[in-house]
Amino acid sequence: MSADHEIDNLLHEERHFAPTATFSAQAIAKPELYEQAKQDRLGFWATQAKQLHWHKPFTRTLDWSNPPFAKWFDDGQLNVSYNCIDRHVLAGNGERTAIFFEGEPGDTRELSYAELLHEVKKTANALINLGIKPGDRVAIYMPMIPEAVIAMQAVVRIGAVHSVIFGGFSADSLASRIDDAQAKLVITSDGGYRKGKASALKPAVDEALAGDRCPSVKNVLVVRRTNQDVAWVEGRDVEWSQAVGEASDEHEAQGFDAEHPLFILYTSGTTGKPKGILHTTGGYLTQAAYTHKNVFDLHEQTDVYWCTADVGWITGHSYVAYGPLANGASQVIYEGTPETPDWGRWWSIVQKYGVSILYTAPTAIRSFMKLGSQIPNEYDLSSIRVLGSVGEPINPEAWMWYRKHIGGSHAPIVDTWWQTETGAIMVSPLPGITTLKPGSAQVPLPGVSAAILDDDGKELGRGHAGLLVLTEPWPSMLRGIWGDPERFKETYWARFEGKYFAGDGAKWDEEGDLWLLGRVDDVMNVSGHRLSTAEIESALVSHHFVAEAAVVGAKDETTGQAVVAFVILRQNQLENAGNDADVSKILRDHVSKEIGPIARPRTIIVVKELPKTRSGKIMRRLLRDVAEDRPIGDVTTLADTSVMQSISGKLAGGAND
Ligand code: WTA
């Protein structure tokens, strides 16, 4: 496996941080959870599900008679939006703040649960007026403004299915996702504020829908955020302020089957085509709510919670739009980037709102660490009591820095391992119970069963590294890949019979704690965002300069991994373009335009040949060695062993930019 070399570097971690007695005494999670789940796993999950409001109670917990197609709580009915909003208002907590919104320019907006309910009901009616019915797909392409969460809640309230597409994706990526899901409606905004400027979103939607590329789309609902000029297609485009403004504020939430589809979220796989990961209603909300409460130790009456993820990613679904609201939390939503107007922005937000639980990604932590502790030190961060990390392994150095400078040397850090596919956190310490170990995600949560297998499927014990699998179904598991049941079976369930293969390498240490070792497939993780090598390769070869391309993820100090592309150019095309063409910039811009800025290669390396096996497979392992500046590994299976010499020579010659 590709993570082999990492294992040698694994720290033998000596630093341990036991929970303090004061923290444990008030902690939400009780140590008995582990024992209860072990004794009766399904009973345990049924108990968690019963924390929700069911329009019709379930009597069956799990139907696993047709694996890998699971059904959880399937004779029950519920409404996600009712659980996230109405029930808190009905319980007398309507005045509690649901959302503290902080716009990048400094504008603010506060929504209580009662106000959120009012907005969501009106929006639900506006969607109904636009002809949206249960089961219809609605694409959402929005900045991080309250309307993004309102739109998601309204869509699921009426039993429709959303597909949120991250605002950083290009028109092409948007079009392919809209078309794959056959969305009837796109909800977007004129734009949003990023890096001190109004950046546009609607033009990408217009481009995605141009020329009947997405014939399923009937309407585009547009929120005005920046008031910049936008093109308008009469009969198709609808003003949010008008449609929602004029809609009735009466809407009774009806129950939907627990297995009714809730949302699709596209994520990168090992092929060029993104996968539409499908989640359903009852199991998803059960696990999102349970993990949010226990992993973050949420005391909803006093905590102020802030997850910095965008709603375009799974973290922004489970831990912004659903989990926190299901638990009646007060949360911060921030629109912009951490460096605007300066790198103190996040800490000023923590100080201003008294954030007590902060959930973010290691890339962000490493960026702050690089700039130095003098920046956060200028702010009062004493409200912080729990810190979370997600998206990629957090190195012990960044963990220690996070604890000391953001967590006042006392806040427990929960390093949470999970995936778009798992829907909710699977492996994580529980604050107040677990003795923390920097860099390790530690143990499967109560109710979750994980194992590490070798290539032949043999279970490995302590001290061994292998492939991470989940051995039992869990409530928030994906129910499939939209429109492609075969790919679902093949990608996740074919490698090891009856077990879910996560695609990550992992190791149990001598004390039984889990260490994640990165992806073992052709998926990269750049700043905690999943990108597929195949998708970027196909974007590169779609440019007329490029004959062939191979992409690898190389270690990067800040972003975890960075995209490094090896390309073979078409000489004649290049000559036509003139010799001074800046190939590197042109190709990087091209990828950015095709997929989105997050996929922009850090480095383009022009080569004459790519290392291939005799059967013609590109040997990415060798390219990774070059990209990470390591001695090149075994090349004996290469068809032409001189290729690697010429590539590494080329690199030494400064093709790197
Ligand atoms: C990686 C994000 C190490 C992993 C929630 C996984 C992690 C992929 C961690 C899923 C962690 C996520 N430690 N690696 N705490 N959390 N990963 O679908 O490789 O965007 O397979 O979901 O991120 O990425 P996704």
Residues whose N, C-alpha, C, O or C-beta is under 5 A from the ligand:
A	BS01	WTA	I314 S389 V390 G391 E392 P393 D415 T416 W417 W418 Q419 T420 E421 A441 A502 D504 L516 G518 R519 G528 R530
